[in-house]
Amino acid sequence: MPKLDGLELRRKVQNDAELSLKCIPYVYFTAAVNQQAVIDAYSTSAQGFFVKPVSFD
């Protein structure tokens, strides 16, 4: 997403009083394959973490 990554979006949703009361699923799709990305995603209560391919092959 331009100008906002998934973790920032999740934090904005969690910090919004009205949105935080809703059951919005959070699934993290990323090309980053590292342990810290997984930790960051699940620390924000992600329901899933998926690595997307970096090429069309």
N, CA, C and O atoms as a CHARMM CRD file, in Angstrom:
* protein
*
  228
    1    1 MET  N      0.84700  -1.17400   0.00000 PROA 1      0.00000
    2    1 MET  CA     0.00000   0.00000   0.00000 PROA 1      0.00000
    3    1 MET  C      0.89100   1.23500   0.00000 PROA 1      0.00000
    4    1 MET  O      1.86600   1.29700   0.75000 PROA 1      0.00000
    5    2 PRO  N      0.58000   2.17300  -0.79600 PROA 2      0.00000
    6    2 PRO  CA     1.41300   3.38300  -0.81700 PROA 2      0.00000
    7    2 PRO  C      1.23800   4.20200   0.47000 PROA 2      0.00000
    8    2 PRO  O      0.12100   4.41700   0.94000 PROA 2      0.00000
    9    3 LYS  N      2.34500   4.64000   1.01200 PROA 3      0.00000
   10    3 LYS  CA     2.40500   5.54700   2.16400 PROA 3      0.00000
   11    3 LYS  C      1.99300   4.92500   3.49700 PROA 3      0.00000
   12    3 LYS  O      2.10000   5.58600   4.53000 PROA 3      0.00000
   13    4 LEU  N      1.53100   3.69600   3.50800 PROA 4      0.00000
   14    4 LEU  CA     1.08000   3.06900   4.74500 PROA 4      0.00000
   15    4 LEU  C      1.27300   1.56800   4.62300 PROA 4      0.00000
   16    4 LEU  O      0.73600   0.94600   3.70600 PROA 4      0.00000
   17    5 ASP  N      2.03700   0.97600   5.54200 PROA 5      0.00000
   18    5 ASP  CA     2.18900  -0.47100   5.46100 PROA 5      0.00000
   19    5 ASP  C      1.12800  -1.15300   6.32800 PROA 5      0.00000
   20    5 ASP  O      0.39300  -0.48600   7.05700 PROA 5      0.00000
   21    6 GLY  N      1.05400  -2.45800   6.24600 PROA 6      0.00000
   22    6 GLY  CA     0.01600  -3.21000   6.93400 PROA 6      0.00000
   23    6 GLY  C      0.04700  -3.05900   8.43400 PROA 6      0.00000
   24    6 GLY  O     -1.00400  -2.99700   9.07200 PROA 6      0.00000
   25    7 LEU  N      1.24000  -2.99900   9.01400 PROA 7      0.00000
   26    7 LEU  CA     1.34400  -2.84100  10.46300 PROA 7      0.00000
   27    7 LEU  C      0.84900  -1.46900  10.91000 PROA 7      0.00000
   28    7 LEU  O      0.19400  -1.34600  11.94600 PROA 7      0.00000
   29    8 GLU  N      1.15800  -0.45100  10.13600 PROA 8      0.00000
   30    8 GLU  CA     0.67100   0.89200  10.46300 PROA 8      0.00000
   31    8 GLU  C     -0.85500   0.94900  10.35900 PROA 8      0.00000
   32    8 GLU  O     -1.51400   1.56400  11.19800 PROA 8      0.00000
   33    9 LEU  N     -1.40800   0.31200   9.33400 PROA 9      0.00000
   34    9 LEU  CA    -2.85500   0.27300   9.17300 PROA 9      0.00000
   35    9 LEU  C     -3.49900  -0.43200  10.36200 PROA 9      0.00000
   36    9 LEU  O     -4.50100   0.04000  10.89900 PROA 9      0.00000
   37   10 ARG  N     -2.93000  -1.55000  10.76800 PROA 10     0.00000
   38   10 ARG  CA    -3.46800  -2.30000  11.90900 PROA 10     0.00000
   39   10 ARG  C     -3.45000  -1.44600  13.16900 PROA 10     0.00000
   40   10 ARG  O     -4.41900  -1.44500  13.92900 PROA 10     0.00000
   41   11 ARG  N     -2.37200  -0.72600  13.39900 PROA 11     0.00000
   42   11 ARG  CA    -2.28400   0.13400  14.58600 PROA 11     0.00000
   43   11 ARG  C     -3.33700   1.24100  14.54400 PROA 11     0.00000
   44   11 ARG  O     -3.93100   1.57600  15.56900 PROA 11     0.00000
   45   12 LYS  N     -3.56700   1.80500  13.36000 PROA 12     0.00000
   46   12 LYS  CA    -4.59200   2.84600  13.22000 PROA 12     0.00000
   47   12 LYS  C     -5.98000   2.29200  13.54000 PROA 12     0.00000
   48   12 LYS  O     -6.77500   2.95200  14.20900 PROA 12     0.00000
   49   13 VAL  N     -6.26800   1.08900  13.06600 PROA 13     0.00000
   50   13 VAL  CA    -7.56100   0.46100  13.35000 PROA 13     0.00000
   51   13 VAL  C     -7.69000   0.19000  14.84300 PROA 13     0.00000
   52   13 VAL  O     -8.73800   0.46400  15.42900 PROA 13     0.00000
   53   14 GLN  N     -6.64700  -0.34000  15.46800 PROA 14     0.00000
   54   14 GLN  CA    -6.69000  -0.64200  16.89100 PROA 14     0.00000
   55   14 GLN  C     -6.81500   0.62400  17.74700 PROA 14     0.00000
   56   14 GLN  O     -7.41100   0.58000  18.82300 PROA 14     0.00000
   57   15 ASN  N     -6.27100   1.73000  17.29200 PROA 15     0.00000
   58   15 ASN  CA    -6.31200   2.97500  18.05700 PROA 15     0.00000
   59   15 ASN  C     -7.56500   3.79900  17.81000 PROA 15     0.00000
   60   15 ASN  O     -7.79400   4.79300  18.49900 PROA 15     0.00000
   61   16 ASP  N     -8.38000   3.40300  16.84000 PROA 16     0.00000
   62   16 ASP  CA    -9.63300   4.09900  16.55600 PROA 16     0.00000
   63   16 ASP  C    -10.72100   3.50500  17.46200 PROA 16     0.00000
   64   16 ASP  O    -10.99000   2.30600  17.40500 PROA 16     0.00000
   65   17 ALA  N    -11.33900   4.33900  18.29000 PROA 17     0.00000
   66   17 ALA  CA   -12.31300   3.85900  19.27400 PROA 17     0.00000
   67   17 ALA  C    -13.45800   3.08600  18.63100 PROA 17     0.00000
   68   17 ALA  O    -13.85000   2.03500  19.13700 PROA 17     0.00000
   69   18 GLU  N    -13.99800   3.58600  17.52900 PROA 18     0.00000
   70   18 GLU  CA   -15.13300   2.92100  16.88500 PROA 18     0.00000
   71   18 GLU  C    -14.70900   1.64200  16.16400 PROA 18     0.00000
   72   18 GLU  O    -15.37200   0.61100  16.27900 PROA 18     0.00000
   73   19 LEU  N    -13.60600   1.71100  15.42000 PROA 19     0.00000
   74   19 LEU  CA   -13.15200   0.53600  14.66500 PROA 19     0.00000
   75   19 LEU  C    -12.63600  -0.57800  15.56900 PROA 19     0.00000
   76   19 LEU  O    -12.77900  -1.75700  15.24300 PROA 19     0.00000
   77   20 SER  N    -12.04300  -0.21700  16.69100 PROA 20     0.00000
   78   20 SER  CA   -11.48000  -1.24300  17.57500 PROA 20     0.00000
   79   20 SER  C    -12.55700  -2.14500  18.17300 PROA 20     0.00000
   80   20 SER  O    -12.24200  -3.24200  18.63400 PROA 20     0.00000
   81   21 LEU  N    -13.82100  -1.71200  18.17700 PROA 21     0.00000
   82   21 LEU  CA   -14.92000  -2.51900  18.70000 PROA 21     0.00000
   83   21 LEU  C    -15.44400  -3.51700  17.67600 PROA 21     0.00000
   84   21 LEU  O    -16.20200  -4.42000  18.02800 PROA 21     0.00000
   85   22 LYS  N    -15.05900  -3.37000  16.44100 PROA 22     0.00000
   86   22 LYS  CA   -15.52900  -4.26000  15.37300 PROA 22     0.00000
   87   22 LYS  C    -14.58700  -5.45600  15.22700 PROA 22     0.00000
   88   22 LYS  O    -13.41000  -5.38000  15.58100 PROA 22     0.00000
   89   23 CYS  N    -15.10700  -6.53300  14.71600 PROA 23     0.00000
   90   23 CYS  CA   -14.31300  -7.74500  14.48900 PROA 23     0.00000
   91   23 CYS  C    -13.77100  -7.71800  13.06300 PROA 23     0.00000
   92   23 CYS  O    -14.31500  -8.36600  12.16900 PROA 23     0.00000
   93   24 ILE  N    -12.71200  -6.97400  12.86500 PROA 24     0.00000
   94   24 ILE  CA   -12.09700  -6.85400  11.54300 PROA 24     0.00000
   95   24 ILE  C    -10.94400  -7.84800  11.46500 PROA 24     0.00000
   96   24 ILE  O     -9.97200  -7.71700  12.20900 PROA 24     0.00000
   97   25 PRO  N    -11.03300  -8.83700  10.58100 PROA 25     0.00000
   98   25 PRO  CA    -9.92700  -9.79600  10.47500 PROA 25     0.00000
   99   25 PRO  C     -8.67400  -9.12800   9.91600 PROA 25     0.00000
  100   25 PRO  O     -8.75200  -8.21800   9.09000 PROA 25     0.00000
  101   26 TYR  N     -7.53600  -9.59200  10.37600 PROA 26     0.00000
  102   26 TYR  CA    -6.26600  -9.03800   9.94200 PROA 26     0.00000
  103   26 TYR  C     -5.37600 -10.18300   9.48500 PROA 26     0.00000
  104   26 TYR  O     -4.92800 -10.99900  10.29100 PROA 26     0.00000
  105   27 VAL  N     -5.12700 -10.23200   8.18000 PROA 27     0.00000
  106   27 VAL  CA    -4.25800 -11.23900   7.58300 PROA 27     0.00000
  107   27 VAL  C     -3.11700 -10.49100   6.91700 PROA 27     0.00000
  108   27 VAL  O     -3.34500  -9.55700   6.14800 PROA 27     0.00000
  109   28 TYR  N     -1.90600 -10.89400   7.20700 PROA 28     0.00000
  110   28 TYR  CA    -0.71300 -10.18100   6.76800 PROA 28     0.00000
  111   28 TYR  C     -0.09500 -10.88300   5.56100 PROA 28     0.00000
  112   28 TYR  O      0.35000 -12.02700   5.66000 PROA 28     0.00000
  113   29 PHE  N     -0.07100 -10.19600   4.42600 PROA 29     0.00000
  114   29 PHE  CA     0.58700 -10.67900   3.20800 PROA 29     0.00000
  115   29 PHE  C      1.82900  -9.83800   2.98400 PROA 29     0.00000
  116   29 PHE  O      1.75100  -8.61000   2.97000 PROA 29     0.00000
  117   30 THR  N      2.97400 -10.48300   2.80900 PROA 30     0.00000
  118   30 THR  CA     4.21500  -9.73600   2.64900 PROA 30     0.00000
  119   30 THR  C      5.20600 -10.49000   1.78800 PROA 30     0.00000
  120   30 THR  O      5.13000 -11.71100   1.64700 PROA 30     0.00000
  121   31 ALA  N      6.12300  -9.75700   1.22300 PROA 31     0.00000
  122   31 ALA  CA     7.23900 -10.36600   0.50500 PROA 31     0.00000
  123   31 ALA  C      8.44500 -10.49900   1.43500 PROA 31     0.00000
  124   31 ALA  O      9.42800 -11.15800   1.09600 PROA 31     0.00000
  125   32 ALA  N      8.36200  -9.87300   2.60200 PROA 32     0.00000
  126   32 ALA  CA     9.45200  -9.93400   3.58600 PROA 32     0.00000
  127   32 ALA  C      9.43200 -11.28400   4.28900 PROA 32     0.00000
  128   32 ALA  O      8.43000 -11.66300   4.89500 PROA 32     0.00000
  129   33 VAL  N     10.51700 -11.98800   4.20500 PROA 33     0.00000
  130   33 VAL  CA    10.61000 -13.28200   4.86400 PROA 33     0.00000
  131   33 VAL  C     11.68200 -13.18700   5.93900 PROA 33     0.00000
  132   33 VAL  O     12.85000 -13.50000   5.70800 PROA 33     0.00000
  133   34 ASN  N     11.25900 -12.74600   7.12200 PROA 34     0.00000
  134   34 ASN  CA    12.17900 -12.71300   8.25000 PROA 34     0.00000
  135   34 ASN  C     11.39600 -12.88100   9.54200 PROA 34     0.00000
  136   34 ASN  O     10.19500 -12.61600   9.59400 PROA 34     0.00000
  137   35 GLN  N     12.07500 -13.31600  10.56000 PROA 35     0.00000
  138   35 GLN  CA    11.43700 -13.62200  11.83600 PROA 35     0.00000
  139   35 GLN  C     10.78000 -12.39100  12.46100 PROA 35     0.00000
  140   35 GLN  O      9.72200 -12.50300  13.07900 PROA 35     0.00000
  141   36 GLN  N     11.39200 -11.23200  12.30600 PROA 36     0.00000
  142   36 GLN  CA    10.84400 -10.01600  12.91300 PROA 36     0.00000
  143   36 GLN  C      9.50300  -9.63900  12.28400 PROA 36     0.00000
  144   36 GLN  O      8.61500  -9.15800  12.98800 PROA 36     0.00000
  145   37 ALA  N      9.33600  -9.84300  10.99700 PROA 37     0.00000
  146   37 ALA  CA     8.06000  -9.55500  10.33800 PROA 37     0.00000
  147   37 ALA  C      6.95000 -10.43700  10.89900 PROA 37     0.00000
  148   37 ALA  O      5.82800  -9.97200  11.09900 PROA 37     0.00000
  149   38 VAL  N      7.25700 -11.70000  11.15100 PROA 38     0.00000
  150   38 VAL  CA     6.27700 -12.62100  11.73200 PROA 38     0.00000
  151   38 VAL  C      5.93100 -12.18300  13.15500 PROA 38     0.00000
  152   38 VAL  O      4.75800 -12.15900  13.52700 PROA 38     0.00000
  153   39 ILE  N      6.91800 -11.84600  13.93200 PROA 39     0.00000
  154   39 ILE  CA     6.70100 -11.39200  15.31300 PROA 39     0.00000
  155   39 ILE  C      5.85800 -10.12500  15.33000 PROA 39     0.00000
  156   39 ILE  O      4.92100 -10.00900  16.12100 PROA 39     0.00000
  157   40 ASP  N      6.18600  -9.18100  14.46500 PROA 40     0.00000
  158   40 ASP  CA     5.44200  -7.91900  14.40000 PROA 40     0.00000
  159   40 ASP  C      3.98100  -8.16200  14.02800 PROA 40     0.00000
  160   40 ASP  O      3.08000  -7.57200  14.62500 PROA 40     0.00000
  161   41 ALA  N      3.74800  -9.01500  13.05600 PROA 41     0.00000
  162   41 ALA  CA     2.37100  -9.27900  12.60900 PROA 41     0.00000
  163   41 ALA  C      1.55400  -9.92800  13.72200 PROA 41     0.00000
  164   41 ALA  O      0.44400  -9.48500  14.01700 PROA 41     0.00000
  165   42 TYR  N      2.09200 -10.96700  14.33400 PROA 42     0.00000
  166   42 TYR  CA     1.33000 -11.66000  15.36300 PROA 42     0.00000
  167   42 TYR  C      1.23200 -10.86600  16.65900 PROA 42     0.00000
  168   42 TYR  O      0.32500 -11.11500  17.45400 PROA 42     0.00000
  169   43 SER  N      2.12600  -9.92900  16.89300 PROA 43     0.00000
  170   43 SER  CA     2.01800  -9.08500  18.09000 PROA 43     0.00000
  171   43 SER  C      0.85500  -8.10200  17.96800 PROA 43     0.00000
  172   43 SER  O      0.42100  -7.53200  18.96900 PROA 43     0.00000
  173   44 THR  N      0.34900  -7.90000  16.75300 PROA 44     0.00000
  174   44 THR  CA    -0.82100  -7.04700  16.54600 PROA 44     0.00000
  175   44 THR  C     -2.07400  -7.89700  16.34600 PROA 44     0.00000
  176   44 THR  O     -3.06100  -7.42400  15.78300 PROA 44     0.00000
  177   45 SER  N     -2.03900  -9.13400  16.79700 PROA 45     0.00000
  178   45 SER  CA    -3.18400 -10.06000  16.74600 PROA 45     0.00000
  179   45 SER  C     -3.59200 -10.44800  15.32700 PROA 45     0.00000
  180   45 SER  O     -4.78200 -10.55700  15.03100 PROA 45     0.00000
  181   46 ALA  N     -2.62600 -10.65200  14.46400 PROA 46     0.00000
  182   46 ALA  CA    -2.92100 -11.11100  13.10600 PROA 46     0.00000
  183   46 ALA  C     -3.50200 -12.51700  13.15700 PROA 46     0.00000
  184   46 ALA  O     -3.08700 -13.33500  13.97800 PROA 46     0.00000
  185   47 GLN  N     -4.46100 -12.79700  12.28100 PROA 47     0.00000
  186   47 GLN  CA    -5.03600 -14.13600  12.19700 PROA 47     0.00000
  187   47 GLN  C     -4.27100 -15.02700  11.21900 PROA 47     0.00000
  188   47 GLN  O     -4.51000 -16.23300  11.15400 PROA 47     0.00000
  189   48 GLY  N     -3.35600 -14.43300  10.46500 PROA 48     0.00000
  190   48 GLY  CA    -2.57000 -15.22000   9.53500 PROA 48     0.00000
  191   48 GLY  C     -1.40200 -14.42700   8.98700 PROA 48     0.00000
  192   48 GLY  O     -1.42400 -13.19600   8.96300 PROA 48     0.00000
  193   49 PHE  N     -0.39500 -15.13600   8.55400 PROA 49     0.00000
  194   49 PHE  CA     0.79700 -14.52100   7.98400 PROA 49     0.00000
  195   49 PHE  C      1.16100 -15.33300   6.75200 PROA 49     0.00000
  196   49 PHE  O      1.44600 -16.52700   6.84800 PROA 49     0.00000
  197   50 PHE  N      1.15200 -14.68500   5.60000 PROA 50     0.00000
  198   50 PHE  CA     1.42900 -15.37100   4.34000 PROA 50     0.00000
  199   50 PHE  C      2.51000 -14.63600   3.57100 PROA 50     0.00000
  200   50 PHE  O      2.52200 -13.40600   3.52200 PROA 50     0.00000
  201   51 VAL  N      3.40600 -15.38300   2.97700 PROA 51     0.00000
  202   51 VAL  CA     4.47600 -14.80700   2.16700 PROA 51     0.00000
  203   51 VAL  C      4.03500 -14.87000   0.71800 PROA 51     0.00000
  204   51 VAL  O      3.73900 -15.94000   0.18600 PROA 51     0.00000
  205   52 LYS  N      3.99500 -13.69300   0.08300 PROA 52     0.00000
  206   52 LYS  CA     3.61600 -13.64700  -1.31900 PROA 52     0.00000
  207   52 LYS  C      4.86100 -13.78800  -2.18600 PROA 52     0.00000
  208   52 LYS  O      5.94400 -13.36000  -1.78400 PROA 52     0.00000
  209   53 PRO  N      4.72300 -14.37700  -3.36000 PROA 53     0.00000
  210   53 PRO  CA     5.88900 -14.55300  -4.23000 PROA 53     0.00000
  211   53 PRO  C      6.41100 -13.19100  -4.72600 PROA 53     0.00000
  212   53 PRO  O      5.65200 -12.23700  -4.89700 PROA 53     0.00000
  213   54 VAL  N      7.70200 -13.13700  -4.94300 PROA 54     0.00000
  214   54 VAL  CA     8.31200 -11.89400  -5.42900 PROA 54     0.00000
  215   54 VAL  C      8.34100 -11.82800  -6.95100 PROA 54     0.00000
  216   54 VAL  O      8.69800 -10.79600  -7.51900 PROA 54     0.00000
  217   55 SER  N      7.97200 -12.91400  -7.61200 PROA 55     0.00000
  218   55 SER  CA     7.90000 -12.91500  -9.07400 PROA 55     0.00000
  219   55 SER  C      6.62000 -13.60500  -9.52400 PROA 55     0.00000
  220   55 SER  O      5.92900 -14.23400  -8.72300 PROA 55     0.00000
  221   56 PHE  N      6.31100 -13.48300 -10.80400 PROA 56     0.00000
  222   56 PHE  CA     5.10700 -14.08700 -11.34000 PROA 56     0.00000
  223   56 PHE  C      5.29500 -15.56900 -11.66200 PROA 56     0.00000
  224   56 PHE  O      4.31600 -16.26900 -11.92100 PROA 56     0.00000
  225   57 ASP  N      6.52100 -16.05200 -11.64900 PROA 57     0.00000
  226   57 ASP  CA     6.78000 -17.46900 -11.92900 PROA 57     0.00000
  227   57 ASP  C      6.32400 -18.27400 -10.77500 PROA 57     0.00000
  228   57 ASP  O      6.44400 -19.49900 -10.79000 PROA 57     0.00000
